[in-house]
């Protein structure tokens, strides 16, 4: 959430920043509500002071004058009415603020959409095949490791079943990534719930704007996580972290649930997009002055996974028009998939500044006697499945239809080749 003081003091700056994102914001309504709220608060303080004065007068009198008693009652009624009006205005103001996206950092390239994103570096060269590489959906069916028909039978479109060595490859990838991040990159592993309370979705920035993309249990008001970013953001909700705590690094595996709304004919084959998928998430709580440096390290940690798997990739900086709702700066990592002939996003690493911390009320104390300040939060996939799964099948396929297992995964797979069983 944006700081209302920042909006109040710099409305033109906020307006221009949101325009760079392609967003229009009702800043006039927000500022008007803020002004009314402050006026009402001032009026209520005045009325409470008057009530206190009348109360003192009554307390010093043996005989209570009826007029003073009536004045006391009238002041109480005005205060009660004003409190209700303040609650209404604050609720309306908060709803506006919760729907405002974060503002881009000054060094984010200005652009309209993904076509204006910038490739900042790449690693590895696409393999030269002596045959025409197949897409993963053909490889998976021929090897009998992906069952599309039974996935649809169980749950409907955009679901599939991994079986045999396919299921083992999925499990191997998750274990490998968690081990790498916890043993070598300094993250603490978390296994969070896959369902969270409503306030967790508000804290991370998913509600109210993205309610239509989330799965929700109406009876108990549980929300299925679209990413482990949601529970990780809320681990320290409503806390003041003591001096010396930051930075905090967390890594978590969860299944993720999203209502993928796809255009007819786009991404309809294979396992690239689904309503349920697995992901290892990286998350950081940092001091504000360190968050840019921590973002660079976060991207490098995600890149390390790609390099150890030996798959060509590129790092792309997102332009203002393609930034996520909570992000001030983001970098995507895309793996090359030769069978699909496309770059697949496997991670989006973002610095969210104090945007989520304000929503979730997460602060830290820089020194024992210092005033608490909001932390900065960062997140990124490290990495997201099933696209890593896709990239392995398509990059490591052999002429006979088998799949070589990447060196880093052999201890987890227990085999060097995936063949049809």
Secondary structure as GFF3:
##gff-version 3
##sequence-region A 1 421
A	DSSP	alpha_helix	4	9	.	.	.	ID=ss1
A	DSSP	alpha_helix	11	20	.	.	.	ID=ss2
A	DSSP	alpha_helix	27	59	.	.	.	ID=ss3
A	DSSP	alpha_helix	66	99	.	.	.	ID=ss4
A	DSSP	three_ten_helix	114	116	.	.	.	ID=ss5
A	DSSP	beta_strand	118	123	.	.	.	ID=ss6
A	DSSP	alpha_helix	136	142	.	.	.	ID=ss7
A	DSSP	beta_strand	146	147	.	.	.	ID=ss8
A	DSSP	alpha_helix	148	155	.	.	.	ID=ss9
A	DSSP	beta_strand	161	162	.	.	.	ID=ss10
A	DSSP	alpha_helix	165	183	.	.	.	ID=ss11
A	DSSP	beta_strand	188	190	.	.	.	ID=ss12
A	DSSP	beta_strand	195	196	.	.	.	ID=ss13
A	DSSP	alpha_helix	198	204	.	.	.	ID=ss14
A	DSSP	three_ten_helix	211	213	.	.	.	ID=ss15
A	DSSP	beta_strand	216	217	.	.	.	ID=ss16
A	DSSP	beta_strand	222	224	.	.	.	ID=ss17
A	DSSP	alpha_helix	229	233	.	.	.	ID=ss18
A	DSSP	three_ten_helix	234	236	.	.	.	ID=ss19
A	DSSP	beta_strand	239	241	.	.	.	ID=ss20
A	DSSP	beta_strand	248	257	.	.	.	ID=ss21
A	DSSP	beta_strand	276	286	.	.	.	ID=ss22
A	DSSP	three_ten_helix	288	290	.	.	.	ID=ss23
A	DSSP	alpha_helix	291	309	.	.	.	ID=ss24
A	DSSP	beta_strand	313	317	.	.	.	ID=ss25
A	DSSP	three_ten_helix	320	322	.	.	.	ID=ss26
A	DSSP	beta_strand	329	337	.	.	.	ID=ss27
A	DSSP	beta_strand	342	351	.	.	.	ID=ss28
A	DSSP	alpha_helix	355	360	.	.	.	ID=ss29
A	DSSP	beta_strand	362	364	.	.	.	ID=ss30
A	DSSP	beta_strand	373	374	.	.	.	ID=ss31
A	DSSP	beta_strand	376	384	.	.	.	ID=ss32
A	DSSP	alpha_helix	387	395	.	.	.	ID=ss33
A	DSSP	beta_strand	403	404	.	.	.	ID=ss34
A	DSSP	three_ten_helix	407	409	.	.	.	ID=ss35
A	DSSP	alpha_helix	410	413	.	.	.	ID=ss36
A	DSSP	beta_strand	417	418	.	.	.	ID=ss37
###
